[in-house]
Structure formats: C-alpha cells, structure tokens
Amino acid sequence: MNTAIETLLSILDLEPLEHNLFRGRSPQVGWQRVYGGQVIGQALVAASRTVTEDRHIHSLHGYFLRPGDPSVPIIYDVDRIRDGGSFTTRRVVAIQHGQAIFSMSASFQTLEDGLEHQVDMPDVPMPEDLPSEQDLKEKLLQVAPPNVRKYWERERPIELRPVDLTHYFSSKKLDPVQHVWVRATNPLPDDQRIHQCVLAYASDMTLLDTSLFPHGKSVFSPDIQPASLDHSMWFHRPFRADEWMLYTTDSPSSSGGRGMNRGTLYTRDGQLIATTAQEGLIRLKRS
C-alpha cells in the first residue's frame, strides 16, 4: 500500500473527543489550504460514527464557508437532528480557529427494495486503453506547465485517467463535458462506509474544472481564482472505490464569477452509483 492511500485512510479515521465531537487532521504536504474533498470525507465520517450500521448515506449537501488551515486540526461537531423509522438525519459543522469552515447536512437510510432505473453510461474508452499516470509522468509532463506538472507528479491516493488530455496541455476552448476514470490506488477494507467516504473525498476532483472548459482555462490558470462553494452527493448503489469508476461531468452554466457543475459516477460495467452537483468560484483575477 502506498503512502498516499495510507495517509488518506488515517485522516479519515477521526479521533473521538466527546459525544458528537471528533477531531480530524490534514496531511502535511505543503498545501496552502485544506482540499475540499478531505473536509467532505471527514464530515461524512463524523456523521456516520453517530448512525447505526444498518443505515447508509444516501445524500449529503455541504457549504464551504472559509478556507481550511492544514496546519491545525479540524473539529467536527455533529448534531443528531432526527432518528426516524427508516431515515436518519445529521448536521455537521467543521470548525477551525473558533469559526465554522464547512457545514453539511446528511441523510442515511435503511436498505430497501423498490423501483429502479438509470441513465446509460457514456460510451468512452476503458481505463486500460488510456495512458496511466506513470505514462503521463514519463511522456507528457515534460511539456506541461509547471503547476500542472507539480499536480500530476505528487503521490496521491486517487488515480485519475482522463479520457481526453487536451484540457491539460492547451488553452483551446472545449465543450463543457469531461470524462475521467478514477479509483483508489490500493485495495480498501471491505466496509461500504469507507468506500463511500473515499468516494466523497474523490468527488471534488476535476468537477469544478469542467465549467472552465468553454473558456479555454483551468483551475491551474494564473488568472483564475478557483474555490468550491457548495457540494452535493447522492449515493444510489453499493460500489467499491478501489475499482475503476467513470466520473462524467458537465457544466450547464457559468455566470457571476461562478461555475455550475454536475457529475455522475459509474462502475466499469455501467451501473450508476452516485450523482454530484457543485457550484464553484471561477473568478477572474484583476490585473
């Protein structure tokens, strides 16, 4: 198991402080602010720790309120709003320096049978037919901008295999649609809650970038101030986050310095496992 996935599992293993209070830490890798997916994942862990094991997350809705400071712990305060016959509702507030940096509502449900349908997975190449991250490092990063190169060279717990690499190596204006295969870099424990929290962590990756495609820009562009503003997820079916999942995203609109993004996640055999939505800041920096 590589160091990055070990670090991810350790930061998702929150320290209990008191009834409904948990402490989370950030990896010390030189980030200027806490990665948004980390806060989502840790908040989901905190909420899950207060819910019986027969109930699983089906939706979460969060707001990023302030940038997180990676140099100090994050305190997660869970409010047990409701324990119903089949649904459980929790509210989580993440706190640093005495102020809320993130708030999230989450709903859990007992497993039920019922009507089922889903939209089909897009027809895209399988991950084995795409360049691996090692291929990217060896062949393509030498011509990439320095900030893109730094991003791809860092050891990460989530492997990404984009279907189209144009976005990373040019300023060409593209349709606001993106397809990326994602998975944890090593096998994870056989605990569905861990897989759900790892997916929550990964769901903030690549999503905001899609709203910049039509403008020939990316979150790496020096004239863009990017930040996640809110984030929602719906979990539809069981899955494994250590197996390949297709993350397909689109952006229906950008305005007011904000970009709206939607995402769907599929197993490689075409099962729809989760849906995401996020509005993010894509403000143009002033000269």
C-alpha positions as a Python dict, from the first residue, in 0.01 Angstrom:
ca = {
    (1, 'M'): (0, 0, 0),
    (2, 'N'): (147, 337, -96),
    (3, 'T'): (197, 621, 147),
    (4, 'A'): (-78, 839, -3),
    (5, 'I'): (-359, 586, 49),
    (6, 'E'): (-232, 508, 400),
    (7, 'T'): (-242, 881, 473),
    (8, 'L'): (-597, 909, 334),
    (9, 'L'): (-724, 623, 550),
    (10, 'S'): (-553, 774, 856),
    (11, 'I'): (-706, 1119, 806),
    (12, 'L'): (-1049, 958, 759),
    (13, 'D'): (-1008, 777, 1093),
    (14, 'L'): (-1123, 1068, 1308),
    (15, 'E'): (-1032, 1093, 1676),
    (16, 'P'): (-1339, 1092, 1906),
    (17, 'L'): (-1318, 1375, 2160),
    (18, 'E'): (-1659, 1370, 2326),
    (19, 'H'): (-2016, 1268, 2248),
    (20, 'N'): (-2076, 1403, 1892),
    (21, 'L'): (-1733, 1570, 1872),
    (22, 'F'): (-1445, 1447, 1652),
    (23, 'R'): (-1103, 1574, 1554),
    (24, 'G'): (-953, 1542, 1207),
    (25, 'R'): (-608, 1624, 1077),
    (26, 'S'): (-471, 1724, 737),
    (27, 'P'): (-175, 1569, 554),
    (28, 'Q'): (135, 1787, 580),
    (29, 'V'): (221, 1806, 211),
    (30, 'G'): (263, 2178, 165),
    (31, 'W'): (-96, 2269, 73),
    (32, 'Q'): (-189, 2634, 131),
    (33, 'R'): (-544, 2537, 224),
    (34, 'V'): (-729, 2217, 305),
    (35, 'Y'): (-853, 2022, 0),
    (36, 'G'): (-1233, 2042, -13),
    (37, 'G'): (-1281, 1669, -68),
    (38, 'Q'): (-1095, 1600, 255),
    (39, 'V'): (-1343, 1808, 456),
    (40, 'I'): (-1639, 1641, 282),
    (41, 'G'): (-1496, 1295, 354),
    (42, 'Q'): (-1413, 1371, 716),
    (43, 'A'): (-1754, 1531, 779),
    (44, 'L'): (-1919, 1219, 637),
    (45, 'V'): (-1706, 1001, 867),
    (46, 'A'): (-1813, 1213, 1167),
    (47, 'A'): (-2181, 1185, 1075),
    (48, 'S'): (-2152, 810, 1008),
    (49, 'R'): (-1997, 750, 1351),
    (50, 'T'): (-2327, 862, 1508),
    (51, 'V'): (-2552, 641, 1292),
    (52, 'T'): (-2631, 272, 1337),
    (53, 'E'): (-2451, 39, 1094),
    (54, 'D'): (-2773, -72, 923),
    (55, 'R'): (-2820, 276, 775),
    (56, 'H'): (-2612, 408, 486),
    (57, 'I'): (-2562, 755, 345),
    (58, 'H'): (-2792, 837, 52),
    (59, 'S'): (-2738, 1213, 25),
    (60, 'L'): (-2526, 1497, 158),
    (61, 'H'): (-2530, 1871, 100),
    (62, 'G'): (-2243, 2093, 212),
    (63, 'Y'): (-2127, 2455, 202),
    (64, 'F'): (-1766, 2568, 212),
    (65, 'L'): (-1764, 2874, 437),
    (66, 'R'): (-1396, 2957, 489),
    (67, 'P'): (-1063, 2820, 361),
    (68, 'G'): (-931, 2541, 583),
    (69, 'D'): (-593, 2573, 753),
    (70, 'P'): (-393, 2250, 702),
    (71, 'S'): (-155, 2332, 987),
    (72, 'V'): (-415, 2282, 1264),
    (73, 'P'): (-676, 2011, 1338),
    (74, 'I'): (-1039, 2041, 1232),
    (75, 'I'): (-1313, 1985, 1491),
    (76, 'Y'): (-1633, 1820, 1365),
    (77, 'D'): (-1947, 1886, 1571),
    (78, 'V'): (-2237, 1651, 1487),
    (79, 'D'): (-2599, 1745, 1557),
    (80, 'R'): (-2825, 1438, 1576),
    (81, 'I'): (-3126, 1607, 1418),
    (82, 'R'): (-3352, 1303, 1369),
    (83, 'D'): (-3360, 925, 1405),
    (84, 'G'): (-3671, 807, 1220),
    (85, 'G'): (-3815, 469, 1134),
    (86, 'S'): (-3607, 432, 817),
    (87, 'F'): (-3419, 764, 777),
    (88, 'T'): (-3159, 933, 996),
    (89, 'T'): (-3058, 1298, 957),
    (90, 'R'): (-2737, 1461, 1078),
    (91, 'R'): (-2588, 1808, 1058),
    (92, 'V'): (-2210, 1852, 1082),
    (93, 'V'): (-2014, 2173, 1133),
    (94, 'A'): (-1636, 2177, 1079),
    (95, 'I'): (-1458, 2429, 1300),
    (96, 'Q'): (-1111, 2586, 1300),
    (97, 'H'): (-984, 2885, 1498),
    (98, 'G'): (-1327, 2913, 1660),
    (99, 'Q'): (-1508, 2960, 1329),
    (100, 'A'): (-1710, 2733, 1100),
    (101, 'I'): (-1525, 2647, 777),
    (102, 'F'): (-1779, 2394, 642),
    (103, 'S'): (-2134, 2282, 718),
    (104, 'M'): (-2309, 1970, 592),
    (105, 'S'): (-2645, 1801, 618),
    (106, 'A'): (-2650, 1425, 558),
    (107, 'S'): (-2930, 1170, 536),
    (108, 'F'): (-2896, 795, 597),
    (109, 'Q'): (-3145, 521, 511),
    (110, 'T'): (-3200, 155, 580),
    (111, 'L'): (-3160, -67, 272),
    (112, 'E'): (-3486, -111, 79),
    (113, 'D'): (-3605, -275, -242),
    (114, 'G'): (-3806, -68, -489),
    (115, 'L'): (-3845, 63, -843),
    (116, 'E'): (-3518, 101, -1032),
    (117, 'H'): (-3396, 277, -1345),
    (118, 'Q'): (-3087, 473, -1450),
    (119, 'V'): (-2942, 664, -1743),
    (120, 'D'): (-2683, 480, -1951),
    (121, 'M'): (-2310, 526, -1906),
    (122, 'P'): (-2143, 725, -2188),
    (123, 'D'): (-1956, 522, -2448),
    (124, 'V'): (-1591, 602, -2372),
    (125, 'P'): (-1262, 408, -2381),
    (126, 'M'): (-1193, 175, -2090),
    (127, 'P'): (-918, 279, -1844),
    (128, 'E'): (-679, 11, -1976),
    (129, 'D'): (-692, 183, -2316),
    (130, 'L'): (-582, 519, -2173),
    (131, 'P'): (-241, 645, -2057),
    (132, 'S'): (-167, 556, -1695),
    (133, 'E'): (-42, 821, -1455),
    (134, 'Q'): (307, 677, -1498),
    (135, 'D'): (272, 718, -1875),
    (136, 'L'): (175, 1080, -1821),
    (137, 'K'): (472, 1142, -1597),
    (138, 'E'): (717, 983, -1840),
    (139, 'K'): (588, 1115, -2172),
    (140, 'L'): (364, 1417, -2136),
    (141, 'L'): (453, 1615, -1826),
    (142, 'Q'): (778, 1739, -1972),
    (143, 'V'): (576, 1972, -2197),
    (144, 'A'): (314, 2065, -1935),
    (145, 'P'): (312, 2397, -1745),
    (146, 'P'): (498, 2382, -1411),
    (147, 'N'): (184, 2394, -1193),
    (148, 'V'): (19, 2113, -1394),
    (149, 'R'): (339, 1909, -1371),
    (150, 'K'): (356, 1958, -994),
    (151, 'Y'): (-6, 1843, -957),
    (152, 'W'): (45, 1522, -1155),
    (153, 'E'): (384, 1436, -1004),
    (154, 'R'): (257, 1436, -645),
    (155, 'E'): (176, 1094, -500),
    (156, 'R'): (-199, 1080, -447),
    (157, 'P'): (-446, 829, -303),
    (158, 'I'): (-674, 857, -608),
    (159, 'E'): (-559, 762, -957),
    (160, 'L'): (-703, 963, -1246),
    (161, 'R'): (-716, 860, -1612),
    (162, 'P'): (-875, 1135, -1823),
    (163, 'V'): (-1035, 1024, -2148),
    (164, 'D'): (-914, 1347, -2316),
    (165, 'L'): (-591, 1525, -2217),
    (166, 'T'): (-642, 1837, -2432),
    (167, 'H'): (-755, 2041, -2133),
    (168, 'Y'): (-424, 1989, -1952),
    (169, 'F'): (-193, 2089, -2235),
    (170, 'S'): (-364, 2369, -2427),
    (171, 'S'): (-590, 2673, -2389),
    (172, 'K'): (-831, 2550, -2657),
    (173, 'K'): (-1196, 2622, -2582),
    (174, 'L'): (-1381, 2291, -2533),
    (175, 'D'): (-1735, 2172, -2478),
    (176, 'P'): (-1817, 2171, -2103),
    (177, 'V'): (-1807, 1791, -2073),
    (178, 'Q'): (-1538, 1574, -1913),
    (179, 'H'): (-1486, 1200, -1858),
    (180, 'V'): (-1227, 1073, -1610),
    (181, 'W'): (-1172, 721, -1476),
    (182, 'V'): (-1096, 727, -1102),
    (183, 'R'): (-1011, 474, -832),
    (184, 'A'): (-820, 441, -506),
    (185, 'T'): (-460, 345, -572),
    (186, 'N'): (-472, 41, -340),
    (187, 'P'): (-731, -208, -211),
    (188, 'L'): (-956, -72, 64),
    (189, 'P'): (-1113, -257, 360),
    (190, 'D'): (-1440, -442, 298),
    (191, 'D'): (-1650, -173, 463),
    (192, 'Q'): (-1902, 11, 241),
    (193, 'R'): (-1883, 319, 462),
    (194, 'I'): (-1510, 354, 396),
    (195, 'H'): (-1573, 328, 21),
    (196, 'Q'): (-1843, 594, 46),
    (197, 'C'): (-1614, 831, 237),
    (198, 'V'): (-1328, 773, -8),
    (199, 'L'): (-1564, 849, -298),
    (200, 'A'): (-1679, 1166, -119),
    (201, 'Y'): (-1311, 1262, -93),
    (202, 'A'): (-1253, 1196, -464),
    (203, 'S'): (-1574, 1364, -584),
    (204, 'D'): (-1426, 1715, -551),
    (205, 'M'): (-1154, 1628, -806),
    (206, 'T'): (-1194, 1752, -1168),
    (207, 'L'): (-1555, 1868, -1107),
    (208, 'L'): (-1503, 2246, -1093),
    (209, 'D'): (-1264, 2236, -1389),
    (210, 'T'): (-1547, 2139, -1625),
    (211, 'S'): (-1704, 2487, -1602),
    (212, 'L'): (-1377, 2636, -1733),
    (213, 'F'): (-1360, 2421, -2047),
    (214, 'P'): (-1566, 2661, -2268),
    (215, 'H'): (-1333, 2948, -2172),
    (216, 'G'): (-1004, 2776, -2254),
    (217, 'K'): (-897, 2791, -1891),
    (218, 'S'): (-843, 2556, -1597),
    (219, 'V'): (-808, 2575, -1221),
    (220, 'F'): (-433, 2600, -1291),
    (221, 'S'): (-469, 2919, -1499),
    (222, 'P'): (-288, 3209, -1330),
    (223, 'D'): (-578, 3449, -1393),
    (224, 'I'): (-841, 3226, -1227),
    (225, 'Q'): (-933, 3226, -858),
    (226, 'P'): (-1100, 2886, -810),
    (227, 'A'): (-1278, 2755, -500),
    (228, 'S'): (-1559, 2512, -423),
    (229, 'L'): (-1863, 2695, -282),
    (230, 'D'): (-2105, 2408, -222),
    (231, 'H'): (-2116, 2035, -289),
    (232, 'S'): (-2394, 1777, -302),
    (233, 'M'): (-2386, 1400, -349),
    (234, 'W'): (-2647, 1129, -386),
    (235, 'F'): (-2546, 764, -341),
    (236, 'H'): (-2756, 522, -546),
    (237, 'R'): (-2600, 174, -529),
    (238, 'P'): (-2320, -12, -347),
    (239, 'F'): (-1974, 5, -507),
    (240, 'R'): (-1603, -29, -443),
    (241, 'A'): (-1391, 286, -459),
    (242, 'D'): (-1079, 77, -524),
    (243, 'E'): (-1221, -38, -860),
    (244, 'W'): (-1241, 183, -1170),
    (245, 'M'): (-1531, 428, -1176),
    (246, 'L'): (-1613, 664, -1463),
    (247, 'Y'): (-1665, 1021, -1344),
    (248, 'T'): (-1852, 1204, -1619),
    (249, 'T'): (-1920, 1574, -1560),
    (250, 'D'): (-2084, 1863, -1743),
    (251, 'S'): (-2137, 2232, -1678),
    (252, 'P'): (-2472, 2379, -1787),
    (253, 'S'): (-2385, 2738, -1695),
    (254, 'S'): (-2129, 2986, -1564),
    (255, 'S'): (-2214, 3341, -1457),
    (256, 'G'): (-2143, 3591, -1181),
    (257, 'G'): (-1794, 3453, -1128),
    (258, 'R'): (-1941, 3107, -1051),
    (259, 'G'): (-1948, 2782, -1246),
    (260, 'M'): (-2221, 2518, -1209),
    (261, 'N'): (-2113, 2155, -1247),
    (262, 'R'): (-2292, 1818, -1245),
    (263, 'G'): (-2141, 1472, -1226),
    (264, 'T'): (-2237, 1107, -1247),
    (265, 'L'): (-2025, 811, -1139),
    (266, 'Y'): (-2050, 465, -1294),
    (267, 'T'): (-1888, 128, -1232),
    (268, 'R'): (-1699, -6, -1532),
    (269, 'D'): (-1993, -236, -1613),
    (270, 'G'): (-2226, 65, -1639),
    (271, 'Q'): (-2403, 80, -1301),
    (272, 'L'): (-2482, 434, -1189),
    (273, 'I'): (-2354, 457, -831),
    (274, 'A'): (-2358, 828, -743),
    (275, 'T'): (-2452, 1175, -864),
    (276, 'T'): (-2280, 1502, -772),
    (277, 'A'): (-2351, 1873, -811),
    (278, 'Q'): (-2130, 2166, -726),
    (279, 'E'): (-2116, 2540, -776),
    (280, 'G'): (-1770, 2687, -754),
    (281, 'L'): (-1596, 3020, -770),
    (282, 'I'): (-1418, 3077, -1104),
    (283, 'R'): (-1347, 3447, -1055),
    (284, 'L'): (-1115, 3627, -1295),
    (285, 'K'): (-830, 3788, -1103),
    (286, 'R'): (-786, 4160, -1151),
    (287, 'S'): (-463, 4279, -1311),
}
